[in-house]
Every structure is written in C-alpha cells, then in structure tokens.
Amino acid sequence: MRVKSELWVRAYLRRCYAENVPAAIVRHGDDAAGAIFICVHLLDGTVRLYGPAPAGFAGSENERRWVRLLGSEPVLKAAAEDYLVRQWQFDPDLWIVEIEDRAGRHLLGDQAIKDDGDR
C-alpha cells in the first residue's frame, strides 16, 4: 500500500528542512491520494518541475517515482505555472510543493528517474 500523499509530503518537507533547503506547500491536495508535483526554484527566474512518473516507470505498488517535466533544461517560472494550472484543471486534488535551491537539488533521491543533470 502506498503512503498517503499528506504523509509523504510532510516527510519530504522534513528532509528538505534537514538539508537547510527552504520548502513549502503551495497547494494542498487530497490527503490520501492527490498527485504531487515538486517545483525547484533555482533563484534566477527559472525552475525545474518534477511530477509523478507514468505507470510503466513505477517501481512497486508502494513506491513513488518521479520524472523531470518540461524538458531537461530549467524553464521560466511562468511556463511551469501554466503547466501546473493545466494539471490542476484536470485533477483538482493535486499537491504542489516548492523548494528553493540554487544548485537545483530536488532531494528525491533514487526515486527520481535520472537524466543528465539530475541531482
């Protein structure tokens, strides 16, 4: 059984705080099963956006896997916001967590499906 979204987000925030990476819940979704998006602000006007991996990339039933959205390069914050608005219109139960880190660390560890430049 997969960990509920709220519990996962709370644990993720604690991990960010432990690494001295500012993080905040921007949109509180469904406590049990809302999709979670992680927006990493690089503090230069650009962001990297991570979201749930497609079903074929999932590790196991209880694991969350992540993919970088909107390409491999950082995008303008407005482009990420437009994408998230479209996702919210499709699924109003989603969560949005924002972190700020010049180095672009997402702190998702091995749960992120790697591509060049992931940390």
Stockholm file with secondary structure:
# STOCKHOLM 1.0

chainA/1-119         MRVKSELWVRAYLRRCYAENVPAAIVRHGDDAAGAIFICVHLLDGTVRLYGPAPAGFAGSENERRWVRLLGSEPVLKAAAEDYLVRQWQFDPDLWIVEIEDRAGRHLLGDQAIKDDGDR
#=GR chainA/1-119 SS CCCCHHHHHHHHHHHHHHTTCCEEEEECCCTTTCCEEEEEECSSSEEEEEEECCGGGCCSTTCCCEEEESCSSCEEHHHHHHHHHHHHHHCTTCEEEEEECTTCCCCCGGGBCCCTTCC
#=GC SS_cons         CCCCHHHHHHHHHHHHHHTTCCEEEEECCCTTTCCEEEEEECSSSEEEEEEECCGGGCCSTTCCCEEEESCSSCEEHHHHHHHHHHHHHHCTTCEEEEEECTTCCCCCGGGBCCCTTCC
//
